[in-house]
Amino acid sequence: MVDSSLELSDSQRIQEVVERLLEIQKGLKLDLANLHAKLGALDSEPNVLWLGGIQEDAELRASKLESEVNELREELKALRELLGVNTQKKASADF
């Protein structure tokens, strides 16, 4: 027989992890938006082209952030499924 207090604490911990992942995801989305804005500024200012590989580095970082956001989305989806949480309405608002 499973101890209900253990289930509750595990559920609470998982919920905390989900909440933390959502916070991280929001931060990554902000970082990604900032990087895209900076790339746009670089593209619009031809005098900045002498900076060499900075634009390529920024694009690489943006790509990595996009990948990390996608990974976090998948982890969050798996955690929600594990918890049995019906968050379709919440998820559409988050994304």
Buried (B, 14 or more C-beta within 10 A) or exposed (E): EEEEEEEEEEBEEBEEBBEEBBEBBEEBBEBBEEBBEBBEEBEEEEEEEEEEEBBEEBBEBBEEBBEBBEEBBEBBEEBBEEBEBEBEEEBEEEE
